[in-house]
Amino acid sequence: LEAIINNHIEVAHYLVQNGACVYHEDGYTGLHHAAKLGNKEIVNMLLETGQVDVNAQDSGGWTPIIWAAEHKHVDVIRSLLNRGADVTINDKVSFPLANSEVCNVQFSFWEI
C-alpha cells in the first residue's frame, strides 16, 4: 500500500504483479487510496490486475467510488463506473452514494 500512497506507479505495479497484498486489515484497499488521491493511473492498473474488488468496502462501508466522489475526482469516478462500481451500495450508516444530493448534482454537472 505504501507504493500506492506515495504514487510510485512502477513500484506498485511490480509489487501487485508479484503477489503483494493490496488489502489492509480494516478493508481499506490500495484502490481506496488511489481513488481518494485521484490517481487514475493506479486505479486503472489495480483494476486491470483483477486482484481488487471495485466495490470493496472499508470499515466505514465506503467504496472506492465514494472516496473518489468525496474528493471530486471525476476521471477516477468514470474509470470506476466503467469497471462496474455500484453507487447503490450502502455505507455503515445505510446511505448509498446514489441517494446523495451531492452525488446527483455532481454526476449531472460532470456528465458522467
C-alpha positions in Angstrom: 0.0 0.0 0.0 2.9 2.4 0.7 3.9 2.4 -3.0 0.3 3.4 -3.9 0.0 6.0 -1.2 3.3 7.6 -2.3 2.4 7.5 -6.0 5.2 5.1 -7.0 3.3 3.7 -10.0 6.0 1.4 -11.4 6.8 0.0 -7.9 3.1 -0.5 -7.2 2.6 -2.3 -10.5 5.6 -4.5 -9.9 4.6 -5.4 -6.4 0.9 -6.2 -7.3 2.0 -8.3 -10.3 4.2 -10.3 -8.0 1.6 -11.0 -5.4 1.7 -8.1 -3.0 -1.4 -7.8 -0.9 -3.4 -4.6 -1.7 -5.8 -5.1 1.2 -5.5 -3.7 4.7 -7.0 -5.3 7.8 -9.7 -2.7 8.0 -10.9 -3.4 4.5 -9.3 -0.3 3.1 -7.5 -1.2 -0.1 -5.0 0.2 -2.5 -7.9 1.0 -4.7 -9.5 3.1 -1.9 -6.2 5.0 -1.5 -5.8 5.6 -5.3 -9.4 6.7 -5.7 -9.2 9.1 -2.7 -6.0 10.6 -4.1 -7.4 10.8 -7.6 -4.7 8.7 -9.1 -6.4 7.4 -12.2 -3.3 5.5 -13.5 -3.0 3.4 -10.3 -6.8 2.9 -10.2 -6.7 1.5 -13.7 -3.6 -0.6 -13.0 -5.2 -2.1 -10.0 -8.5 -2.8 -11.8 -6.7 -4.4 -14.7 -5.0 -6.9 -12.4 -8.3 -8.4 -11.4 -6.9 -8.6 -7.8 -9.1 -5.9 -6.3 -12.9 -5.6 -5.9 -14.1 -2.4 -7.4 -16.9 -2.4 -4.7 -14.7 -3.3 -1.7 -16.0 -1.6 1.5 -13.7 -0.2 4.1 -14.5 -0.3 7.8 -16.9 2.6 7.4 -18.6 0.9 4.4 -17.1 3.3 1.9 -16.3 2.0 -1.5 -13.6 3.4 -3.8 -16.2 5.4 -5.8 -17.5 7.0 -2.6 -13.9 8.2 -1.8 -13.5 9.5 -5.4 -16.8 11.3 -5.2 -15.9 12.8 -1.8 -12.8 14.3 -3.3 -14.3 15.2 -6.7 -12.0 13.0 -8.8 -14.2 12.9 -12.0 -11.8 10.8 -14.1 -11.4 8.2 -11.3 -15.2 8.1 -11.0 -15.5 7.4 -14.7 -13.0 4.6 -14.5 -14.7 3.0 -11.5 -18.1 3.2 -13.2 -16.7 1.7 -16.4 -15.4 -1.2 -14.3 -18.7 -1.9 -12.6 -18.7 0.3 -9.5 -22.0 0.2 -7.8 -23.3 3.5 -6.5 -26.2 1.8 -4.6 -24.1 0.1 -2.0 -24.8 1.4 1.5 -22.1 2.7 3.8 -22.3 1.8 7.5 -25.0 4.4 8.1 -27.1 2.8 5.4 -26.8 5.7 3.0 -25.9 4.8 -0.6 -23.9 7.3 -2.7 -26.7 7.1 -5.4 -29.2 8.7 -2.9 -26.8 11.6 -2.1 -27.9 15.0 -3.2 -24.2 15.8 -3.7 -23.9 12.7 -5.9 -26.9 13.7 -8.1 -25.8 17.3 -8.5 -22.1 16.4 -9.1 -22.8 13.5 -11.5 -25.2 15.8 -13.5 -22.6 18.5 -13.5 -19.8 16.2 -14.5 -21.9 14.5 -17.2 -20.7 11.1 -16.3 
